[in-house]
Amino acid sequence: MADHTATSFVTYELKGNVAHIGLNRPEKRNAISDRFVETIAETVARAESEAKAVVLFGHGDHFCAGLDLAEHVKKTPIEGVRGSRRWHAVFAGIEHGTIPWISALHGAVVGGGLELASATHIRVADKSAFFALPEGQRGIFVGGGGSVRAARLMGVARMTDMMLTGRVASAEEAERWNLAQYVVEKGMARQKAHELAEAAASNAEISNYAVLNALPRIQDMAKEDGLFVESFIASFTATSPEAEERLRAFLEKRAARLKAPGSA
C-alpha cells in the first residue's frame, strides 16, 4: 500500500518496492537551501531502509533550478565551505548508497539541480527539460559535486563551455552528452523512471550494490588494478545464494531470456 508523506520540502510515496521522492518547493523552482539539503538527507536514509529503488522528481514546472542564492549570498567563506561539504556528503549517500536512484527530469535542471541529478544513477529527461550551469555568470563556482560528477558525465570541455558562456542544453543534447540516458515525451519522465526503477529493484541486491559502488571506483583505478578488483567482485557476487538460484533458473529455462529491441 502506498505511503504518502510530505514535509515542507519533500514528498515521499512508497509504490511497492520503489520510493517516489518529490522535491517540493515549486514556488522557488525547487531551489535548494540548507534546510532543503537536510530534508533530502533524512529522506535518503528512509528510502535506504524500506525501498529497493528510488524515483526522484520535482513538483511544479521544474525539477530543480539549483542553489538558493538568497541564502548563499549571506554566507561567510567558511560557511560556504561547510555548506558545500554537506552537499557532497548528502549526494554521496545517493550515489554510493545501497539502492538505485533514477531521476525524472523536466523543466529546469540547472546548477545545483544538475549536480543533484548527476548523483543519481540513471537520468530520464522529458522534452521540456533544459540543462545549464550558470555559476560563471553569477560570479561563483559549482559546489555540490558538479566539477566531479557532471564533468565526468559530459566531459570537462562541455562543462567548461556551459560555465563560461551560459550555454543551455536541450534534453536531446543532454542525452548526446550523457547527462541523460533516456528522453521521453513531455510529462512522461516519472512514468519511465518508475519502470526503470522497478526493473532495477528486481535485481539481486548484491549485484545492485556492486554496480553502484564497485563500478564507479573501478573507473578511477589504473587498468590492471581495475581488472584485479573486478575479478574479486565477480567471484563474490556469483557465489551468493541469490545469484546461485538465479543462475540455476536461467540454466533450467525458468527465467526470461533477453530479446532484441522490437522483437516479438
C-alpha positions as CSV (number, residue, x, y, z in Angstrom):
1,M,0.0,0.0,0.0
2,A,1.3,3.4,-0.9
3,D,2.6,5.6,1.9
4,H,2.2,9.3,1.3
5,T,4.3,11.6,3.4
6,A,5.0,15.3,2.8
7,T,7.3,17.8,4.5
8,S,7.8,21.4,3.8
9,F,10.4,20.5,1.2
10,V,10.0,16.9,0.1
11,T,7.2,14.4,-0.6
12,Y,7.6,10.7,-0.1
13,E,5.5,7.9,-1.5
14,L,6.2,4.2,-1.5
15,K,4.9,2.3,-4.5
16,G,5.7,-1.3,-3.9
17,N,9.5,-1.5,-3.7
18,V,10.0,1.9,-5.3
19,A,10.1,5.1,-3.3
20,H,9.0,8.3,-5.1
21,I,10.7,11.3,-3.7
22,G,9.5,14.7,-4.9
23,L,11.3,18.0,-4.5
24,N,8.5,20.2,-3.1
25,R,9.4,23.9,-3.3
26,P,7.7,24.7,-6.6
27,E,7.3,28.4,-5.8
28,K,11.1,28.7,-5.7
29,R,11.5,26.3,-8.7
30,N,12.7,23.8,-6.1
31,A,15.8,25.8,-5.3
32,I,17.9,24.0,-2.7
33,S,18.6,25.7,0.7
34,D,20.5,24.3,3.7
35,R,17.3,23.1,5.3
36,F,16.3,21.5,2.0
37,V,19.5,19.6,1.9
38,E,18.9,18.2,5.5
39,T,15.4,17.1,4.4
40,I,16.9,15.3,1.4
41,A,19.4,13.6,3.8
42,E,16.5,12.4,6.0
43,T,14.6,11.1,3.0
44,V,17.6,9.3,1.6
45,A,18.0,7.4,4.9
46,R,14.3,6.5,4.9
47,A,14.4,5.2,1.4
48,E,17.5,3.1,2.1
49,S,15.7,1.4,5.0
50,E,12.5,0.5,3.2
51,A,12.8,0.7,-0.6
52,K,14.7,-1.2,-3.3
53,A,14.9,1.7,-5.7
54,V,14.0,5.4,-5.9
55,V,12.4,7.8,-8.4
56,L,13.5,11.4,-7.7
57,F,11.4,14.1,-9.4
58,G,10.4,17.7,-8.9
59,H,6.9,19.1,-8.2
60,G,5.7,22.1,-10.3
61,D,7.2,23.2,-13.6
62,H,10.8,22.3,-12.9
63,F,13.0,19.6,-11.5
64,C,15.4,22.0,-9.7
65,A,16.7,25.4,-10.5
66,G,19.7,25.0,-8.2
67,L,21.1,26.7,-5.2
68,D,19.0,29.1,-3.2
69,L,21.2,32.2,-4.0
70,A,19.3,34.4,-1.5
71,E,20.7,32.2,1.3
72,H,24.1,31.6,-0.3
73,V,25.0,35.3,-0.7
74,K,24.9,35.9,3.1
75,K,27.4,33.2,3.9
76,T,31.0,33.7,5.0
77,P,33.7,31.8,3.2
78,I,33.9,29.1,5.9
79,E,30.1,28.8,6.0
80,G,30.3,28.3,2.2
81,V,32.8,25.5,2.6
82,R,30.8,23.8,5.2
83,G,27.7,24.0,3.1
84,S,29.4,22.7,0.1
85,R,30.8,19.7,2.0
86,R,27.4,18.9,3.4
87,W,26.0,18.8,-0.1
88,H,28.9,16.4,-1.0
89,A,28.1,14.1,1.9
90,V,24.3,14.0,1.2
91,F,24.7,13.5,-2.5
92,A,27.3,10.8,-1.8
93,G,24.6,9.0,0.1
94,I,22.6,8.8,-3.1
95,E,25.5,7.9,-5.4
96,H,27.2,5.4,-3.2
97,G,24.2,4.0,-1.3
98,T,22.7,0.5,-1.5
99,I,19.8,1.2,-3.9
100,P,19.5,2.6,-7.4
101,W,18.2,6.1,-7.9
102,I,16.5,7.2,-11.2
103,S,15.8,10.9,-11.6
104,A,12.8,12.1,-13.7
105,L,13.8,15.5,-15.1
106,H,11.6,18.2,-16.5
107,G,11.9,22.0,-16.9
108,A,15.0,23.5,-15.3
109,V,17.8,21.1,-14.4
110,V,20.1,23.9,-13.5
111,G,23.2,24.5,-11.3
112,G,22.7,22.5,-8.1
113,G,19.8,20.7,-9.7
114,L,22.1,19.3,-12.3
115,E,24.6,18.4,-9.6
116,L,21.8,16.5,-7.7
117,A,20.7,14.7,-10.9
118,S,24.3,13.8,-11.6
119,A,24.4,11.9,-8.3
120,T,21.6,9.6,-9.4
121,H,22.4,6.5,-11.4
122,I,20.0,6.9,-14.3
123,R,18.5,10.1,-15.6
124,V,15.3,10.3,-17.6
125,A,14.6,13.7,-19.2
126,D,11.3,14.7,-20.8
127,K,11.4,17.1,-23.8
128,S,10.7,20.2,-21.6
129,A,14.0,19.7,-19.7
130,F,16.9,22.1,-20.1
131,F,20.3,21.9,-18.6
132,A,22.6,24.7,-17.5
133,L,25.4,25.7,-15.2
134,P,25.1,29.5,-14.8
135,E,27.6,29.8,-11.9
136,G,30.1,31.6,-14.1
137,Q,27.5,34.3,-14.8
138,R,26.7,34.6,-11.1
139,G,30.4,35.0,-10.1
140,I,30.5,31.7,-8.3
141,F,31.6,28.1,-8.9
142,V,29.9,24.8,-8.6
143,G,29.8,23.5,-5.0
144,G,27.6,20.5,-5.0
145,G,29.9,18.0,-6.7
146,G,29.4,19.2,-10.2
147,S,33.1,19.5,-11.0
148,V,33.4,15.8,-10.3
149,R,30.1,14.2,-11.2
150,A,28.7,16.3,-14.0
151,A,32.2,16.8,-15.6
152,R,32.7,13.0,-15.6
153,L,29.4,12.5,-17.3
154,M,29.7,15.1,-20.1
155,G,33.4,15.8,-20.1
156,V,35.4,18.9,-19.0
157,A,35.2,20.6,-22.4
158,R,31.4,20.7,-22.5
159,M,31.2,21.7,-18.8
160,T,33.7,24.5,-19.4
161,D,31.6,25.8,-22.3
162,M,28.4,25.8,-20.2
163,M,30.0,27.6,-17.3
164,L,31.9,30.2,-19.4
165,T,29.2,31.0,-21.9
166,G,25.9,30.2,-20.1
167,R,25.1,27.7,-22.8
168,V,21.8,25.9,-22.2
169,A,21.4,22.3,-23.4
170,S,18.2,20.8,-24.5
171,A,17.0,17.3,-23.4
172,E,18.2,15.9,-26.8
173,E,21.6,17.5,-26.3
174,A,21.8,16.2,-22.8
175,E,21.3,12.7,-24.0
176,R,24.1,13.1,-26.5
177,W,26.3,14.5,-23.8
178,N,25.5,11.6,-21.4
179,L,23.7,13.9,-18.9
180,A,20.5,11.9,-19.6
181,Q,20.2,8.2,-20.7
182,Y,16.6,8.5,-21.9
183,V,14.5,11.2,-23.5
184,V,10.7,10.9,-23.4
185,E,7.7,13.0,-24.3
186,K,6.7,15.9,-22.0
187,G,5.1,14.6,-18.8
188,M,6.3,11.0,-19.2
189,A,9.6,11.1,-17.3
190,R,8.3,10.0,-14.0
191,Q,6.4,7.0,-15.5
192,K,9.5,5.9,-17.5
193,A,11.7,6.4,-14.4
194,H,9.3,4.2,-12.4
195,E,9.5,1.4,-15.0
196,L,13.3,1.5,-14.8
197,A,13.3,1.6,-11.0
198,E,11.0,-1.5,-10.9
199,A,13.4,-3.3,-13.2
200,A,16.4,-2.4,-11.1
201,A,14.6,-3.3,-7.9
202,S,14.1,-6.8,-9.2
203,N,17.8,-7.4,-9.4
204,A,19.8,-9.2,-6.7
205,E,20.7,-6.7,-4.0
206,I,24.4,-7.7,-4.0
207,S,24.6,-7.2,-7.8
208,N,23.0,-3.7,-7.5
209,Y,25.4,-2.8,-4.7
210,A,28.4,-3.9,-6.8
211,V,27.2,-1.9,-9.8
212,L,26.6,1.2,-7.7
213,N,29.7,1.1,-5.6
214,A,32.4,-1.0,-7.4
215,L,31.8,0.1,-10.9
216,P,32.5,3.9,-10.4
217,R,35.5,3.1,-8.2
218,I,37.0,0.8,-10.8
219,Q,36.7,3.6,-13.3
220,D,39.0,5.6,-11.1
221,M,41.7,2.9,-10.9
222,A,44.5,2.0,-13.2
223,K,43.6,-0.6,-15.8
224,E,45.3,-3.6,-14.2
225,D,44.1,-2.5,-10.7
226,G,40.5,-2.3,-12.0
227,L,40.7,-5.7,-13.6
228,F,42.0,-7.2,-10.4
229,V,39.2,-5.8,-8.3
230,E,36.7,-6.8,-10.9
231,S,37.7,-10.5,-10.5
232,F,37.0,-10.4,-6.8
233,I,33.7,-8.6,-7.2
234,A,32.6,-11.0,-9.9
235,S,33.5,-14.0,-7.8
236,F,31.9,-12.7,-4.6
237,T,28.6,-11.8,-6.3
238,A,28.4,-15.1,-8.3
239,T,28.7,-17.2,-5.1
240,S,25.9,-15.5,-3.2
241,P,22.8,-17.7,-2.6
242,E,20.6,-15.4,-4.6
243,A,23.0,-15.5,-7.6
244,E,23.2,-19.3,-7.5
245,E,19.4,-19.5,-7.6
246,R,19.1,-17.0,-10.4
247,L,21.7,-18.7,-12.5
248,R,20.1,-22.1,-11.9
249,A,16.7,-20.7,-13.0
250,F,18.3,-19.4,-16.2
251,L,20.0,-22.7,-17.0
252,E,16.8,-24.6,-16.3
253,K,14.9,-22.1,-18.6
254,R,12.8,-20.8,-15.8
255,A,14.0,-17.3,-16.3
256,A,13.2,-15.0,-19.2
257,R,15.8,-14.7,-21.9
258,L,17.0,-11.4,-23.4
259,K,15.4,-10.3,-26.7
260,A,16.4,-7.7,-29.2
261,P,14.6,-4.4,-29.0
262,G,11.4,-4.5,-31.0
263,S,11.3,-8.3,-31.4
264,A,8.2,-10.3,-30.5
